[in-house]
Amino acid sequence: MSDAGAPDPASKAVDGLDAALLDTLFAQSAVGLHVLDTQLRVVRVNLRDDDTSTESLIGRYFTDAYHFERPGEEERAMRSVLDSGVAVHDRVIRGRLMEDPGPDRSLMVSTYRLDDTEGHALGLLAAVVDVNEQEKTRVREACLAAVRTQVGRSLDVGATCEGLVEATVPVFADLAVVEVVDEVLRGSDPPPGPLGLKVPLRRAAVRGLGGAGQRDALVGEMRRLPARTPFALAASDLRPRLVQLGPRTPWLDADPDTARLIAATRAHSLIVVPLKLHGVLLGLVSLYRCRETEPYEDQDLPFALTAAAHVSLSIDNARRYERDHVIASTVQRRLLPQRNGARIAVETSHVLLPGRNSGSWFDTISLSGARTALIIGNVEGPGLQTAITMGQLRTVIHALAGLDLEPDEVLARLTDTAGRLAVERASLPPGDRLRKEASSATCLYAVYDPFSRLCTLARAGHPTPLLVTPDGTTTVLDVPEGPSLFSTDTSPFATAVYELDEGSVLAFFTSALVTDDASAERLREALAQPGRSLQNLGDDVVYNLPAENCPQGAALLLARTGVVPPHQVATWELAHDPTTPAIARTLVRDRLDGWNLDEETAEAAELIVSELITNAVRYGTPPLQLRLILGRSLTCEVHDSSRVTPHLRHARTVDEGGRGLFIVSQLATHWGTRYSNDGKALWTEQEIPSSADEP
């Protein structure tokens, strides 16, 4: 029997559990726990932020430890809990630790009173959770709902724009400006194609700047977009821009009005979103965040794009526009690739600066063997006919690329086509104005092989490209210059071959972009940042251009080279033996099962490989190699050292053979023969159903 004055063992165990529970909560809880005394001073805290010392908070008033947007309101709420004992749950307020740099964040605070065994208040427990990301998501969703509610209720363009700024300020932006092409506000059709720098935009709505009188003074002002700014770029390529602003922002010198606005409002972050519909620019929305507000981030762009799409549709309904026809810049843009391409081993991006010349073009074409053709060219002159000629040459390039020719052969045949076009123009009636206009065009054609990392280039009067290695070193490639496409010079084209490091950036550009040593140096400086995305690199090139540059327009194509990931390729060296087709079928089946391809694709691939290997064993010469490449499509390649060209035959009913390539042609989406110095490769491509697993 225990002594009467000794502690009860069960009570000691409970006390021990309580202490262990408290220590565990403070040591491991992801929630910021703060124990406060009755004076609201911090006596214990378990902050998970490694950058903040908990000792620095002990003894401080809770409202001194945190920088709250409304500290007085927070103190009153806590004292109310202390007096009444009624807990307050999940209050979302704005604030941050005093020691933390940066803007305030959204914090969810729950407050509970701590009582002793007799019900007397000992203090408070304040649980603080950072819900900044969740709150930003909620704000975006609420703001988008407001846009859908407030925008589109009127058939007046001005009222539609006013609804957008009312819905976004101050919830999503501190300052919102909507500018609409002046012709749209007057009910006319907007200019089709990229917006020219001389086309005026009028401010249709402004909110968040000073009083109503100041806002009204800005509404109705007209301006033309300064060149080489986010506004001009967004209006040019119809893509949004997210820009962090600072005293050294380079393009502000070209736009003094915006610079003054940013200085007056202390704006530090900007999103520029084009108002577009059916590829036509209606205006621009500029959203600013100022002073202590958190800067914009990439997750804000989808909301801005969705809101802009809704506003654009409402503007279109309000003005009942009809588009103009036959504008050269529209034809040019429609003839060019509409989006950047991400291929198995090459990433590309482009910039097209509008100008008087509508003949600049670029292209990226997927070739057999995971290779990529990179093309840029320029047809001199303004007008619709220039864009048409550009489209004709681009179409020929696509046809020649499919023949797996070397770059110098492609340009030689393209020159032949240009000559025939010149003859057609010269045969026009004497009164036709086009007959007297001389044609001039340049082109550069490059092919990159990700397996050898070799890039083969040839050029027809075009500027030579710039190479940026992964360490940021820039080099102008030495590519022999051939005659321009419409030249009477019949000199042959020559190629240059370079082995590129993985992650290198190739910059192809038209002559208007580099006119002298100073512009060449600006291009080098802008591109010598290999860690940035290609779009950002392209934008930096434009930002560094002086305002008077490129009145004719220019094109820039950027390509970052890579290699085929090892898990997406399989290669086998095979014996030149009659049993090899059966072995190859087994190897292919095992590899395709590992890639989780569907049964129909796998069976077709087995049959294709069997026929190609049989053909190589029967008619080719060793060594024999089989390669499978898994990308957006399945590529099968069989290499041998013979240069004998295989021919597709249409066998008769009684023939015992001659059906191999015919079967291949029926099963494959594309097939062909590629020649090299050490022989040839028969290749096929099969489309992979969308349900198949990605590698």
Helices and strands as residue ranges (DSSP letters): H 9-28, E 32-36, E 42-45, G 54-56, H 62-65, E 66-68, H 71-84, E 88-97, E 105-115, E 121-130, H 132-150, H 157-168, E 175-181, H 182-185, E 200-207, H 212-218, E 222-224, H 230-237, E 241-244, G 250-254, H 256-265, E 267-277, E 280-290, H 300-319, H 328-335, E 346-353, E 360-366, G 368-370, E 372-379, H 384-401, H 407-426, G 433-436, E 441-449, E 454-460, E 466-468, E 474-476, E 481-482, E 496-499, E 505-509, G 511-513, H 517-527, H 534-543, E 554-561, G 566-568, E 569-574, H 580-594, H 599-619, E 624-630, E 633-640, H 660-667, E 670-676, E 679-687
